[in-house]
Amino acid sequence: MAPARMRGFALAGCVLFTLTACGTSTGASSTTTTALESEVAAEQSVRAEQTIPFGSDYRFESGITVAVAAPKTFQPSETAYPQSPRAVAFEISIFNGSDRPYRLSDLGVTATVASTPAKQVMDATQGFNGIVDADRDVPPQRNVRLTLAFAIPAKQAPLCLELRPNRTTEATAVYVGSV
């Protein structure tokens, strides 16, 4: 096959793969969709192998180590924001193994439930106030613990919690489970 034609097929395959992975319909035949679905499943399988079980440590190249305890579900109080039928709390431990202070405000934490972004729950009655000391530095060779909560639906669903020691980097610790 001619190189230009092969590049065209490769480009078309990449475009179809990207559109399928992003949930956009291309109108492709079911045979093409099945092959693309297999590629998406293979990519998700690789991604799943790179996840971290709750309770395990993950050390970033920067020297920051995070650990997330198993999620604990609870019913938010009447004063919680946003209101939700259930919420899940995570105890997060951060160890600064670098030689420089680590600013907690650099920490990025996001949660998704059933592939939908979850909103952080503020529930002062139950002690969920977000990162209270965000302007605090964690000295080298010291650790800090914090607890964050996120709104979840009433029914059990898959959960993904992502932590980044710096919101501008791609380095991410991904914890997965079900709540």
Phi, psi and omega in degrees: 000144181293142181304320181296321180291323179295318178299321179298315177295319179297316179297316179298319178297318179296319179296313179297318179298314180297314180296320179293317181295330181270001176084016180266136179279135180251349183078014180289159179294162182294331178295315178295316180299318180298317178296318179292321176299323177296319178295319179297315179298321178295319179296317179295325178296317177297316179298321180295327179290341181266003180278165185243133177289147177303141182095347181267153177275151171225123181256124177275159179301334181290348182100353177281131177242133178241151172217138180238120178291163179306140181294146178237123180275152178205166176262119180299150178287173180293339181265001181291151175224131353285161176289143182203148179295329178214164174216165178231137181249143178234128171268121184246129177251132180236124178246128179267096179268012179270181179260009179234154175298147178247124181274123181300331180294346177283342183292130175248125179231124176228149177232144173230141178237122183052044178067014178247131179303135179262144179271140177291137181262130172253116183220082184301328179302325182255006175088017179258098185242015183077203178273095185294317183260047184300332180273004182276143174264140172264115182297158176304143178064024177237163177230165179217149176241142175217158180235127178239150179233148180225146178288138177225159180288168181295325181270154178298142183206157176292147185229142176225127177242124181245133178238136175233129179291339178215124185297343182268355179257162178272347181300121185220134170264125184244116177254134181230154178185204180219139179227000000 
